[in-house]
Amino acid sequence: MGMRHYGCMVDLLGRAWRLKEAYELIKRMPMKPNETVLGAMIGVCWIHSDMKMAKQVFKMIGADSATCANSHNVLMSNIHAASEKW
């Protein structure tokens, strides 16, 4: 399974309210998750306003700051705003 497939699976699981399963899939990937996969995970965290899970994903991104895109920071800001955590 390629990186695109992992991104799609993460998105599908997340949209089905199965965020923990999506996160576990990312952790079990045989390769390092890229911006697409992590972005999909942050996106579903935003959809469901799950700040706790988003913080876990950001810790994963923090291990490789080159992976962290500006769009991820914007999504994290939106998650905080949706959760009224200014």
PDB file of N, CA, C and O in Angstrom:
ATOM      1  N   MET A   1       0.849  -1.170   0.000  1.00  0.00           N
ATOM      2  CA  MET A   1       0.000   0.000   0.000  1.00  0.00           C
ATOM      3  C   MET A   1       0.896   1.234   0.000  1.00  0.00           C
ATOM      4  O   MET A   1       1.852   1.314   0.771  1.00  0.00           O
ATOM      5  N   GLY A   2       0.583   2.192  -0.865  1.00  0.00           N
ATOM      6  CA  GLY A   2       1.375   3.406  -0.991  1.00  0.00           C
ATOM      7  C   GLY A   2       0.910   4.514  -0.054  1.00  0.00           C
ATOM      8  O   GLY A   2      -0.100   4.392   0.640  1.00  0.00           O
ATOM      9  N   MET A   3       1.672   5.586  -0.058  1.00  0.00           N
ATOM     10  CA  MET A   3       1.401   6.711   0.833  1.00  0.00           C
ATOM     11  C   MET A   3       0.029   7.318   0.575  1.00  0.00           C
ATOM     12  O   MET A   3      -0.664   7.702   1.518  1.00  0.00           O
ATOM     13  N   ARG A   4      -0.374   7.409  -0.694  1.00  0.00           N
ATOM     14  CA  ARG A   4      -1.698   7.956  -1.019  1.00  0.00           C
ATOM     15  C   ARG A   4      -2.808   7.109  -0.405  1.00  0.00           C
ATOM     16  O   ARG A   4      -3.803   7.636   0.092  1.00  0.00           O
ATOM     17  N   HIS A   5      -2.624   5.790  -0.448  1.00  0.00           N
ATOM     18  CA  HIS A   5      -3.628   4.898   0.119  1.00  0.00           C
ATOM     19  C   HIS A   5      -3.741   5.102   1.631  1.00  0.00           C
ATOM     20  O   HIS A   5      -4.840   5.090   2.184  1.00  0.00           O
ATOM     21  N   TYR A   6      -2.608   5.286   2.286  1.00  0.00           N
ATOM     22  CA  TYR A   6      -2.643   5.538   3.735  1.00  0.00           C
ATOM     23  C   TYR A   6      -3.372   6.847   4.024  1.00  0.00           C
ATOM     24  O   TYR A   6      -4.167   6.922   4.961  1.00  0.00           O
ATOM     25  N   GLY A   7      -3.107   7.865   3.232  1.00  0.00           N
ATOM     26  CA  GLY A   7      -3.798   9.135   3.410  1.00  0.00           C
ATOM     27  C   GLY A   7      -5.308   8.991   3.261  1.00  0.00           C
ATOM     28  O   GLY A   7      -6.077   9.558   4.037  1.00  0.00           O
ATOM     29  N   CYS A   8      -5.721   8.223   2.253  1.00  0.00           N
ATOM     30  CA  CYS A   8      -7.153   7.982   2.038  1.00  0.00           C
ATOM     31  C   CYS A   8      -7.770   7.197   3.190  1.00  0.00           C
ATOM     32  O   CYS A   8      -8.872   7.508   3.640  1.00  0.00           O
ATOM     33  N   MET A   9      -7.058   6.181   3.665  1.00  0.00           N
ATOM     34  CA  MET A   9      -7.566   5.373   4.771  1.00  0.00           C
ATOM     35  C   MET A   9      -7.704   6.208   6.044  1.00  0.00           C
ATOM     36  O   MET A   9      -8.692   6.088   6.769  1.00  0.00           O
ATOM     37  N   VAL A  10      -6.718   7.043   6.307  1.00  0.00           N
ATOM     38  CA  VAL A  10      -6.780   7.915   7.484  1.00  0.00           C
ATOM     39  C   VAL A  10      -7.986   8.837   7.382  1.00  0.00           C
ATOM     40  O   VAL A  10      -8.717   9.020   8.355  1.00  0.00           O
ATOM     41  N   ASP A  11      -8.192   9.416   6.208  1.00  0.00           N
ATOM     42  CA  ASP A  11      -9.317  10.315   5.995  1.00  0.00           C
ATOM     43  C   ASP A  11     -10.648   9.579   6.165  1.00  0.00           C
ATOM     44  O   ASP A  11     -11.551  10.080   6.834  1.00  0.00           O
ATOM     45  N   LEU A  12     -10.773   8.402   5.566  1.00  0.00           N
ATOM     46  CA  LEU A  12     -12.019   7.635   5.662  1.00  0.00           C
ATOM     47  C   LEU A  12     -12.316   7.213   7.098  1.00  0.00           C
ATOM     48  O   LEU A  12     -13.445   7.350   7.570  1.00  0.00           O
ATOM     49  N   LEU A  13     -11.302   6.701   7.790  1.00  0.00           N
ATOM     50  CA  LEU A  13     -11.506   6.301   9.183  1.00  0.00           C
ATOM     51  C   LEU A  13     -11.893   7.499  10.036  1.00  0.00           C
ATOM     52  O   LEU A  13     -12.803   7.414  10.862  1.00  0.00           O
ATOM     53  N   GLY A  14     -11.212   8.598   9.839  1.00  0.00           N
ATOM     54  CA  GLY A  14     -11.500   9.793  10.623  1.00  0.00           C
ATOM     55  C   GLY A  14     -12.897  10.324  10.392  1.00  0.00           C
ATOM     56  O   GLY A  14     -13.582  10.703  11.342  1.00  0.00           O
ATOM     57  N   ARG A  15     -13.326  10.356   9.149  1.00  0.00           N
ATOM     58  CA  ARG A  15     -14.666  10.863   8.845  1.00  0.00           C
ATOM     59  C   ARG A  15     -15.748   9.936   9.387  1.00  0.00           C
ATOM     60  O   ARG A  15     -16.894  10.348   9.564  1.00  0.00           O
ATOM     61  N   ALA A  16     -15.381   8.683   9.649  1.00  0.00           N
ATOM     62  CA  ALA A  16     -16.320   7.714  10.231  1.00  0.00           C
ATOM     63  C   ALA A  16     -16.227   7.717  11.761  1.00  0.00           C
ATOM     64  O   ALA A  16     -16.660   6.765  12.411  1.00  0.00           O
ATOM     65  N   TRP A  17     -15.665   8.778  12.331  1.00  0.00           N
ATOM     66  CA  TRP A  17     -15.505   8.935  13.780  1.00  0.00           C
ATOM     67  C   TRP A  17     -14.595   7.874  14.393  1.00  0.00           C
ATOM     68  O   TRP A  17     -14.730   7.559  15.575  1.00  0.00           O
ATOM     69  N   ARG A  18     -13.684   7.326  13.618  1.00  0.00           N
ATOM     70  CA  ARG A  18     -12.763   6.299  14.118  1.00  0.00           C
ATOM     71  C   ARG A  18     -11.350   6.878  14.150  1.00  0.00           C
ATOM     72  O   ARG A  18     -10.424   6.328  13.554  1.00  0.00           O
ATOM     73  N   LEU A  19     -11.202   8.003  14.862  1.00  0.00           N
ATOM     74  CA  LEU A  19      -9.945   8.731  14.910  1.00  0.00           C
ATOM     75  C   LEU A  19      -8.827   7.916  15.551  1.00  0.00           C
ATOM     76  O   LEU A  19      -7.683   7.967  15.099  1.00  0.00           O
ATOM     77  N   LYS A  20      -9.150   7.166  16.596  1.00  0.00           N
ATOM     78  CA  LYS A  20      -8.115   6.356  17.252  1.00  0.00           C
ATOM     79  C   LYS A  20      -7.572   5.300  16.300  1.00  0.00           C
ATOM     80  O   LYS A  20      -6.368   5.043  16.278  1.00  0.00           O
ATOM     81  N   GLU A  21      -8.448   4.691  15.519  1.00  0.00           N
ATOM     82  CA  GLU A  21      -8.005   3.694  14.542  1.00  0.00           C
ATOM     83  C   GLU A  21      -7.135   4.339  13.470  1.00  0.00           C
ATOM     84  O   GLU A  21      -6.141   3.757  13.036  1.00  0.00           O
ATOM     85  N   ALA A  22      -7.513   5.540  13.045  1.00  0.00           N
ATOM     86  CA  ALA A  22      -6.723   6.255  12.041  1.00  0.00           C
ATOM     87  C   ALA A  22      -5.336   6.575  12.595  1.00  0.00           C
ATOM     88  O   ALA A  22      -4.336   6.421  11.895  1.00  0.00           O
ATOM     89  N   TYR A  23      -5.275   7.017  13.843  1.00  0.00           N
ATOM     90  CA  TYR A  23      -4.003   7.340  14.479  1.00  0.00           C
ATOM     91  C   TYR A  23      -3.130   6.082  14.615  1.00  0.00           C
ATOM     92  O   TYR A  23      -1.925   6.126  14.366  1.00  0.00           O
ATOM     93  N   GLU A  24      -3.741   4.984  15.006  1.00  0.00           N
ATOM     94  CA  GLU A  24      -3.000   3.719  15.128  1.00  0.00           C
ATOM     95  C   GLU A  24      -2.475   3.262  13.774  1.00  0.00           C
ATOM     96  O   GLU A  24      -1.371   2.725  13.685  1.00  0.00           O
ATOM     97  N   LEU A  25      -3.256   3.471  12.723  1.00  0.00           N
ATOM     98  CA  LEU A  25      -2.810   3.114  11.372  1.00  0.00           C
ATOM     99  C   LEU A  25      -1.556   3.904  11.017  1.00  0.00           C
ATOM    100  O   LEU A  25      -0.608   3.350  10.461  1.00  0.00           O
ATOM    101  N   ILE A  26      -1.548   5.194  11.337  1.00  0.00           N
ATOM    102  CA  ILE A  26      -0.375   6.026  11.062  1.00  0.00           C
ATOM    103  C   ILE A  26       0.838   5.500  11.821  1.00  0.00           C
ATOM    104  O   ILE A  26       1.937   5.422  11.271  1.00  0.00           O
ATOM    105  N   LYS A  27       0.637   5.144  13.078  1.00  0.00           N
ATOM    106  CA  LYS A  27       1.757   4.647  13.887  1.00  0.00           C
ATOM    107  C   LYS A  27       2.293   3.313  13.377  1.00  0.00           C
ATOM    108  O   LYS A  27       3.477   3.018  13.542  1.00  0.00           O
ATOM    109  N   ARG A  28       1.426   2.501  12.754  1.00  0.00           N
ATOM    110  CA  ARG A  28       1.831   1.177  12.266  1.00  0.00           C
ATOM    111  C   ARG A  28       2.333   1.180  10.826  1.00  0.00           C
ATOM    112  O   ARG A  28       2.740   0.139  10.310  1.00  0.00           O
ATOM    113  N   MET A  29       2.307   2.333  10.179  1.00  0.00           N
ATOM    114  CA  MET A  29       2.743   2.389   8.785  1.00  0.00           C
ATOM    115  C   MET A  29       4.182   1.892   8.656  1.00  0.00           C
ATOM    116  O   MET A  29       5.015   2.191   9.512  1.00  0.00           O
ATOM    117  N   PRO A  30       4.486   1.138   7.596  1.00  0.00           N
ATOM    118  CA  PRO A  30       5.856   0.635   7.424  1.00  0.00           C
ATOM    119  C   PRO A  30       6.844   1.719   6.999  1.00  0.00           C
ATOM    120  O   PRO A  30       8.057   1.510   7.031  1.00  0.00           O
ATOM    121  N   MET A  31       6.316   2.882   6.601  1.00  0.00           N
ATOM    122  CA  MET A  31       7.178   4.003   6.238  1.00  0.00           C
ATOM    123  C   MET A  31       6.788   5.203   7.086  1.00  0.00           C
ATOM    124  O   MET A  31       5.747   5.209   7.742  1.00  0.00           O
ATOM    125  N   LYS A  32       7.638   6.211   7.060  1.00  0.00           N
ATOM    126  CA  LYS A  32       7.387   7.418   7.830  1.00  0.00           C
ATOM    127  C   LYS A  32       6.228   8.190   7.188  1.00  0.00           C
ATOM    128  O   LYS A  32       6.246   8.415   5.978  1.00  0.00           O
ATOM    129  N   PRO A  33       5.217   8.603   7.975  1.00  0.00           N
ATOM    130  CA  PRO A  33       4.097   9.332   7.386  1.00  0.00           C
ATOM    131  C   PRO A  33       4.549  10.676   6.826  1.00  0.00           C
ATOM    132  O   PRO A  33       5.377  11.369   7.417  1.00  0.00           O
ATOM    133  N   ASN A  34       3.990  11.021   5.684  1.00  0.00           N
ATOM    134  CA  ASN A  34       4.358  12.291   5.059  1.00  0.00           C
ATOM    135  C   ASN A  34       3.322  13.361   5.375  1.00  0.00           C
ATOM    136  O   ASN A  34       2.394  13.145   6.154  1.00  0.00           O
ATOM    137  N   GLU A  35       3.502  14.510   4.757  1.00  0.00           N
ATOM    138  CA  GLU A  35       2.621  15.661   4.985  1.00  0.00           C
ATOM    139  C   GLU A  35       1.177  15.348   4.625  1.00  0.00           C
ATOM    140  O   GLU A  35       0.258  15.833   5.284  1.00  0.00           O
ATOM    141  N   THR A  36       0.966  14.555   3.605  1.00  0.00           N
ATOM    142  CA  THR A  36      -0.392  14.215   3.162  1.00  0.00           C
ATOM    143  C   THR A  36      -1.130  13.406   4.215  1.00  0.00           C
ATOM    144  O   THR A  36      -2.278  13.704   4.546  1.00  0.00           O
ATOM    145  N   VAL A  37      -0.477  12.393   4.736  1.00  0.00           N
ATOM    146  CA  VAL A  37      -1.096  11.517   5.735  1.00  0.00           C
ATOM    147  C   VAL A  37      -1.363  12.291   7.022  1.00  0.00           C
ATOM    148  O   VAL A  37      -2.460  12.219   7.576  1.00  0.00           O
ATOM    149  N   LEU A  38      -0.371  13.024   7.493  1.00  0.00           N
ATOM    150  CA  LEU A  38      -0.538  13.783   8.733  1.00  0.00           C
ATOM    151  C   LEU A  38      -1.547  14.915   8.548  1.00  0.00           C
ATOM    152  O   LEU A  38      -2.307  15.228   9.464  1.00  0.00           O
ATOM    153  N   GLY A  39      -1.555  15.522   7.369  1.00  0.00           N
ATOM    154  CA  GLY A  39      -2.538  16.561   7.076  1.00  0.00           C
ATOM    155  C   GLY A  39      -3.959  16.015   7.072  1.00  0.00           C
ATOM    156  O   GLY A  39      -4.883  16.680   7.541  1.00  0.00           O
ATOM    157  N   ALA A  40      -4.137  14.804   6.542  1.00  0.00           N
ATOM    158  CA  ALA A  40      -5.456  14.165   6.551  1.00  0.00           C
ATOM    159  C   ALA A  40      -5.912  13.941   7.993  1.00  0.00           C
ATOM    160  O   ALA A  40      -7.079  14.150   8.325  1.00  0.00           O
ATOM    161  N   MET A  41      -4.985  13.516   8.838  1.00  0.00           N
ATOM    162  CA  MET A  41      -5.331  13.267  10.237  1.00  0.00           C
ATOM    163  C   MET A  41      -5.698  14.560  10.954  1.00  0.00           C
ATOM    164  O   MET A  41      -6.675  14.600  11.703  1.00  0.00           O
ATOM    165  N   ILE A  42      -4.931  15.604  10.732  1.00  0.00           N
ATOM    166  CA  ILE A  42      -5.245  16.894  11.354  1.00  0.00           C
ATOM    167  C   ILE A  42      -6.583  17.419  10.826  1.00  0.00           C
ATOM    168  O   ILE A  42      -7.362  18.020  11.566  1.00  0.00           O
ATOM    169  N   GLY A  43      -6.835  17.185   9.547  1.00  0.00           N
ATOM    170  CA  GLY A  43      -8.102  17.617   8.951  1.00  0.00           C
ATOM    171  C   GLY A  43      -9.305  16.969   9.610  1.00  0.00           C
ATOM    172  O   GLY A  43     -10.296  17.646   9.882  1.00  0.00           O
ATOM    173  N   VAL A  44      -9.237  15.675   9.871  1.00  0.00           N
ATOM    174  CA  VAL A  44     -10.380  15.018  10.521  1.00  0.00           C
ATOM    175  C   VAL A  44     -10.473  15.414  11.989  1.00  0.00           C
ATOM    176  O   VAL A  44     -11.563  15.422  12.560  1.00  0.00           O
ATOM    177  N   CYS A  45      -9.348  15.742  12.603  1.00  0.00           N
ATOM    178  CA  CYS A  45      -9.403  16.269  13.974  1.00  0.00           C
ATOM    179  C   CYS A  45     -10.163  17.591  13.982  1.00  0.00           C
ATOM    180  O   CYS A  45     -10.934  17.866  14.901  1.00  0.00           O
ATOM    181  N   TRP A  46      -9.942  18.404  12.957  1.00  0.00           N
ATOM    182  CA  TRP A  46     -10.646  19.682  12.843  1.00  0.00           C
ATOM    183  C   TRP A  46     -12.136  19.454  12.615  1.00  0.00           C
ATOM    184  O   TRP A  46     -12.966  20.124  13.229  1.00  0.00           O
ATOM    185  N   ILE A  47     -12.480  18.515  11.739  1.00  0.00           N
ATOM    186  CA  ILE A  47     -13.884  18.222  11.450  1.00  0.00           C
ATOM    187  C   ILE A  47     -14.631  17.858  12.734  1.00  0.00           C
ATOM    188  O   ILE A  47     -15.772  18.272  12.936  1.00  0.00           O
ATOM    189  N   HIS A  48     -13.973  17.077  13.603  1.00  0.00           N
ATOM    190  CA  HIS A  48     -14.618  16.594  14.824  1.00  0.00           C
ATOM    191  C   HIS A  48     -14.231  17.411  16.060  1.00  0.00           C
ATOM    192  O   HIS A  48     -14.596  17.046  17.178  1.00  0.00           O
ATOM    193  N   SER A  49     -13.501  18.507  15.871  1.00  0.00           N
ATOM    194  CA  SER A  49     -13.042  19.374  16.971  1.00  0.00           C
ATOM    195  C   SER A  49     -12.371  18.571  18.082  1.00  0.00           C
ATOM    196  O   SER A  49     -12.621  18.797  19.266  1.00  0.00           O
ATOM    197  N   ASP A  50     -11.517  17.631  17.684  1.00  0.00           N
ATOM    198  CA  ASP A  50     -10.813  16.777  18.650  1.00  0.00           C
ATOM    199  C   ASP A  50      -9.407  17.338  18.884  1.00  0.00           C
ATOM    200  O   ASP A  50      -8.445  16.943  18.226  1.00  0.00           O
ATOM    201  N   MET A  51      -9.319  18.259  19.829  1.00  0.00           N
ATOM    202  CA  MET A  51      -8.057  18.926  20.098  1.00  0.00           C
ATOM    203  C   MET A  51      -7.031  17.969  20.720  1.00  0.00           C
ATOM    204  O   MET A  51      -5.833  18.086  20.461  1.00  0.00           O
ATOM    205  N   LYS A  52      -7.498  17.037  21.529  1.00  0.00           N
ATOM    206  CA  LYS A  52      -6.591  16.081  22.172  1.00  0.00           C
ATOM    207  C   LYS A  52      -5.846  15.243  21.126  1.00  0.00           C
ATOM    208  O   LYS A  52      -4.627  15.087  21.201  1.00  0.00           O
ATOM    209  N   MET A  53      -6.576  14.717  20.169  1.00  0.00           N
ATOM    210  CA  MET A  53      -5.955  13.904  19.124  1.00  0.00           C
ATOM    211  C   MET A  53      -5.056  14.766  18.241  1.00  0.00           C
ATOM    212  O   MET A  53      -3.983  14.326  17.829  1.00  0.00           O
ATOM    213  N   ALA A  54      -5.488  15.987  17.949  1.00  0.00           N
ATOM    214  CA  ALA A  54      -4.687  16.899  17.119  1.00  0.00           C
ATOM    215  C   ALA A  54      -3.342  17.166  17.787  1.00  0.00           C
ATOM    216  O   ALA A  54      -2.317  17.237  17.110  1.00  0.00           O
ATOM    217  N   LYS A  55      -3.340  17.314  19.104  1.00  0.00           N
ATOM    218  CA  LYS A  55      -2.084  17.545  19.821  1.00  0.00           C
ATOM    219  C   LYS A  55      -1.161  16.336  19.703  1.00  0.00           C
ATOM    220  O   LYS A  55       0.054  16.492  19.588  1.00  0.00           O
ATOM    221  N   GLN A  56      -1.731  15.128  19.730  1.00  0.00           N
ATOM    222  CA  GLN A  56      -0.915  13.917  19.560  1.00  0.00           C
ATOM    223  C   GLN A  56      -0.287  13.892  18.169  1.00  0.00           C
ATOM    224  O   GLN A  56       0.878  13.527  18.013  1.00  0.00           O
ATOM    225  N   VAL A  57      -1.060  14.277  17.170  1.00  0.00           N
ATOM    226  CA  VAL A  57      -0.540  14.297  15.797  1.00  0.00           C
ATOM    227  C   VAL A  57       0.553  15.351  15.682  1.00  0.00           C
ATOM    228  O   VAL A  57       1.566  15.125  15.021  1.00  0.00           O
ATOM    229  N   PHE A  58       0.354  16.507  16.324  1.00  0.00           N
ATOM    230  CA  PHE A  58       1.370  17.551  16.278  1.00  0.00           C
ATOM    231  C   PHE A  58       2.653  17.123  16.975  1.00  0.00           C
ATOM    232  O   PHE A  58       3.738  17.550  16.582  1.00  0.00           O
ATOM    233  N   LYS A  59       2.548  16.292  17.997  1.00  0.00           N
ATOM    234  CA  LYS A  59       3.758  15.745  18.625  1.00  0.00           C
ATOM    235  C   LYS A  59       4.502  14.877  17.621  1.00  0.00           C
ATOM    236  O   LYS A  59       5.731  14.898  17.555  1.00  0.00           O
ATOM    237  N   MET A  60       3.746  14.119  16.845  1.00  0.00           N
ATOM    238  CA  MET A  60       4.334  13.279  15.814  1.00  0.00           C
ATOM    239  C   MET A  60       5.011  14.150  14.747  1.00  0.00           C
ATOM    240  O   MET A  60       6.100  13.828  14.273  1.00  0.00           O
ATOM    241  N   ILE A  61       4.358  15.246  14.379  1.00  0.00           N
ATOM    242  CA  ILE A  61       4.927  16.163  13.398  1.00  0.00           C
ATOM    243  C   ILE A  61       6.144  16.851  13.973  1.00  0.00           C
ATOM    244  O   ILE A  61       7.136  17.057  13.274  1.00  0.00           O
ATOM    245  N   GLY A  62       6.074  17.209  15.252  1.00  0.00           N
ATOM    246  CA  GLY A  62       7.170  17.906  15.914  1.00  0.00           C
ATOM    247  C   GLY A  62       8.480  17.145  15.868  1.00  0.00           C
ATOM    248  O   GLY A  62       9.553  17.747  15.910  1.00  0.00           O
ATOM    249  N   ALA A  63       8.400  15.835  15.783  1.00  0.00           N
ATOM    250  CA  ALA A  63       9.607  15.012  15.682  1.00  0.00           C
ATOM    251  C   ALA A  63      10.341  15.293  14.383  1.00  0.00           C
ATOM    252  O   ALA A  63      11.549  15.075  14.293  1.00  0.00           O
ATOM    253  N   ASP A  64       9.623  15.776  13.374  1.00  0.00           N
ATOM    254  CA  ASP A  64      10.208  16.123  12.082  1.00  0.00           C
ATOM    255  C   ASP A  64       9.629  17.456  11.647  1.00  0.00           C
ATOM    256  O   ASP A  64       8.636  17.498  10.922  1.00  0.00           O
ATOM    257  N   SER A  65      10.242  18.542  12.084  1.00  0.00           N
ATOM    258  CA  SER A  65       9.695  19.870  11.815  1.00  0.00           C
ATOM    259  C   SER A  65       9.633  20.193  10.323  1.00  0.00           C
ATOM    260  O   SER A  65       8.874  21.077   9.925  1.00  0.00           O
ATOM    261  N   ALA A  66      10.404  19.506   9.492  1.00  0.00           N
ATOM    262  CA  ALA A  66      10.350  19.733   8.047  1.00  0.00           C
ATOM    263  C   ALA A  66       9.000  19.285   7.486  1.00  0.00           C
ATOM    264  O   ALA A  66       8.568  19.787   6.447  1.00  0.00           O
ATOM    265  N   THR A  67       8.330  18.351   8.158  1.00  0.00           N
ATOM    266  CA  THR A  67       7.035  17.848   7.712  1.00  0.00           C
ATOM    267  C   THR A  67       5.919  18.836   8.004  1.00  0.00           C
ATOM    268  O   THR A  67       4.890  18.833   7.328  1.00  0.00           O
ATOM    269  N   CYS A  68       6.115  19.672   8.996  1.00  0.00           N
ATOM    270  CA  CYS A  68       5.068  20.590   9.436  1.00  0.00           C
ATOM    271  C   CYS A  68       4.892  21.724   8.432  1.00  0.00           C
ATOM    272  O   CYS A  68       5.784  22.554   8.256  1.00  0.00           O
ATOM    273  N   ALA A  69       3.765  21.752   7.793  1.00  0.00           N
ATOM    274  CA  ALA A  69       3.459  22.799   6.812  1.00  0.00           C
ATOM    275  C   ALA A  69       2.661  23.906   7.486  1.00  0.00           C
ATOM    276  O   ALA A  69       2.052  23.699   8.535  1.00  0.00           O
ATOM    277  N   ASN A  70       2.672  25.070   6.878  1.00  0.00           N
ATOM    278  CA  ASN A  70       1.886  26.184   7.410  1.00  0.00           C
ATOM    279  C   ASN A  70       0.411  25.839   7.486  1.00  0.00           C
ATOM    280  O   ASN A  70      -0.282  26.283   8.401  1.00  0.00           O
ATOM    281  N   SER A  71      -0.082  25.045   6.529  1.00  0.00           N
ATOM    282  CA  SER A  71      -1.497  24.673   6.541  1.00  0.00           C
ATOM    283  C   SER A  71      -1.845  23.866   7.786  1.00  0.00           C
ATOM    284  O   SER A  71      -2.963  23.966   8.292  1.00  0.00           O
ATOM    285  N   HIS A  72      -0.900  23.064   8.290  1.00  0.00           N
ATOM    286  CA  HIS A  72      -1.138  22.307   9.518  1.00  0.00           C
ATOM    287  C   HIS A  72      -1.303  23.255  10.697  1.00  0.00           C
ATOM    288  O   HIS A  72      -2.149  23.038  11.565  1.00  0.00           O
ATOM    289  N   ASN A  73      -0.491  24.307  10.725  1.00  0.00           N
ATOM    290  CA  ASN A  73      -0.603  25.285  11.803  1.00  0.00           C
ATOM    291  C   ASN A  73      -1.940  26.020  11.744  1.00  0.00           C
ATOM    292  O   ASN A  73      -2.540  26.308  12.780  1.00  0.00           O
ATOM    293  N   VAL A  74      -2.398  26.319  10.548  1.00  0.00           N
ATOM    294  CA  VAL A  74      -3.691  26.978  10.389  1.00  0.00           C
ATOM    295  C   VAL A  74      -4.802  26.060  10.877  1.00  0.00           C
ATOM    296  O   VAL A  74      -5.711  26.507  11.578  1.00  0.00           O
ATOM    297  N   LEU A  75      -4.740  24.775  10.513  1.00  0.00           N
ATOM    298  CA  LEU A  75      -5.756  23.832  10.977  1.00  0.00           C
ATOM    299  C   LEU A  75      -5.756  23.714  12.497  1.00  0.00           C
ATOM    300  O   LEU A  75      -6.818  23.643  13.116  1.00  0.00           O
ATOM    301  N   MET A  76      -4.569  23.693  13.098  1.00  0.00           N
ATOM    302  CA  MET A  76      -4.496  23.606  14.559  1.00  0.00           C
ATOM    303  C   MET A  76      -5.114  24.852  15.182  1.00  0.00           C
ATOM    304  O   MET A  76      -5.803  24.761  16.198  1.00  0.00           O
ATOM    305  N   SER A  77      -4.877  25.993  14.591  1.00  0.00           N
ATOM    306  CA  SER A  77      -5.486  27.232  15.073  1.00  0.00           C
ATOM    307  C   SER A  77      -7.009  27.148  14.970  1.00  0.00           C
ATOM    308  O   SER A  77      -7.718  27.576  15.880  1.00  0.00           O
ATOM    309  N   ASN A  78      -7.508  26.601  13.871  1.00  0.00           N
ATOM    310  CA  ASN A  78      -8.955  26.436  13.688  1.00  0.00           C
ATOM    311  C   ASN A  78      -9.554  25.464  14.700  1.00  0.00           C
ATOM    312  O   ASN A  78     -10.673  25.665  15.170  1.00  0.00           O
ATOM    313  N   ILE A  79      -8.808  24.411  15.034  1.00  0.00           N
ATOM    314  CA  ILE A  79      -9.275  23.446  16.035  1.00  0.00           C
ATOM    315  C   ILE A  79      -9.400  24.143  17.386  1.00  0.00           C
ATOM    316  O   ILE A  79     -10.391  23.958  18.093  1.00  0.00           O
ATOM    317  N   HIS A  80      -8.407  24.935  17.742  1.00  0.00           N
ATOM    318  CA  HIS A  80      -8.472  25.687  18.998  1.00  0.00           C
ATOM    319  C   HIS A  80      -9.663  26.630  19.000  1.00  0.00           C
ATOM    320  O   HIS A  80     -10.381  26.719  19.996  1.00  0.00           O
ATOM    321  N   ALA A  81      -9.880  27.331  17.901  1.00  0.00           N
ATOM    322  CA  ALA A  81     -10.996  28.272  17.815  1.00  0.00           C
ATOM    323  C   ALA A  81     -12.337  27.549  17.925  1.00  0.00           C
ATOM    324  O   ALA A  81     -13.236  28.016  18.623  1.00  0.00           O
ATOM    325  N   ALA A  82     -12.476  26.409  17.239  1.00  0.00           N
ATOM    326  CA  ALA A  82     -13.729  25.645  17.291  1.00  0.00           C
ATOM    327  C   ALA A  82     -14.003  25.118  18.697  1.00  0.00           C
ATOM    328  O   ALA A  82     -15.156  24.968  19.102  1.00  0.00           O
ATOM    329  N   SER A  83     -12.931  24.839  19.434  1.00  0.00           N
ATOM    330  CA  SER A  83     -13.069  24.337  20.809  1.00  0.00           C
ATOM    331  C   SER A  83     -13.142  25.475  21.824  1.00  0.00           C
ATOM    332  O   SER A  83     -13.208  25.247  23.032  1.00  0.00           O
ATOM    333  N   GLU A  84     -13.130  26.718  21.302  1.00  0.00           N
ATOM    334  CA  GLU A  84     -13.134  27.916  22.132  1.00  0.00           C
ATOM    335  C   GLU A  84     -11.978  27.924  23.126  1.00  0.00           C
ATOM    336  O   GLU A  84     -12.132  28.334  24.276  1.00  0.00           O
ATOM    337  N   LYS A  85     -10.819  27.465  22.662  1.00  0.00           N
ATOM    338  CA  LYS A  85      -9.581  27.443  23.461  1.00  0.00           C
ATOM    339  C   LYS A  85      -8.659  28.500  22.901  1.00  0.00           C
ATOM    340  O   LYS A  85      -7.650  28.176  22.274  1.00  0.00           O
ATOM    341  N   TRP A  86      -8.986  29.748  23.117  1.00  0.00           N
ATOM    342  CA  TRP A  86      -8.196  30.846  22.581  1.00  0.00           C
ATOM    343  C   TRP A  86      -6.941  30.988  23.377  1.00  0.00           C
ATOM    344  O   TRP A  86      -6.124  31.864  23.091  1.00  0.00           O
TER     345      TRP A  86
END
